[in-house]
Amino acid sequence: MKYTPRDYQKRAIDRARAVIRGGKNKPLIVAPTGSGKTVIACAIVESAEKKGSRTLFIAHRRELIEQTSKWLTVVR
């Protein structure tokens, strides 16, 4: 990973993973504008990829898909 999630982003990822370990399979991360939700999503996708898992990223805006795609392809 060429980008490093900030501490609060790491906590969000860790909490989502804890929810999954607790038996829930649809955690929701809510964060304000500018908090780096794309970085959080990319860190989760990249982590899953390293473990051999597949992921699906869905967003309601084309711009969000394009932004995330750039993070996943260019930042690597």
N, C-alpha and C positions, 0 to 999 in steps of 0.2 A: 504494500500500500504506500503510495507516494505522498499521500496526504495523511495528516494525523488528526483524528477527531479530538475535539476539545473535551475537557473533563465532563461537562454536562452532557455532551453527546455520547460519550462512553457510558455514562450512567443510564441514559435512555436505552442504549443497546443492551446493557447488562440487565436492566429491568425487563425488557422485552424477552430476553432469553430466559430469565427466571420464571416469567409467566408461562412460557412454553414448557419449561421443565416441570412446572406445577400442573400440567395437564391441559392447559388451554392452548389452542392452536391458531388463534387469530388475535394476536396482540395489536393494539393501536397506539402509536406514538403521536402525541399531540404537542406541537411546539409553535411558538410565535413566528411571524414573518422575520426572515433574516437570521434565524437561529441555526441554519445549516441542516435542514431536513434532507437535502440532497446528499450531503456528506454522510449523514446517518444511513440513508438508504443504500448508498454505494458501499459503505463499510459492511453492511449486512449482506449485500449481494456478493461482495468479494469474499467474505468469510465463508458463505455457503458454497461458493465455487471452489474454494480451496479444499473443502470437505467432500467434493464430488456431488454436491446437491445442485438441483436446478432451482431457479427462481423465476418469478413472473412479476414484472413491475408494471403497474397500471396507474394511470393518472387521467384526470378529466381535461387536461389541456395539453395540446401538442407541444407547447413550449417546455413544459415540465419533462416530457419524454425526451425531447431533444437535449435539454440541459443535462439530464441524467446520463443519457447516452454519451455525451461529450466527456463527462466526468469518468465514466467507465472505460472509455477508449483512449482519450487523450492523456489523462492524468497518469495512467499506468506507465 
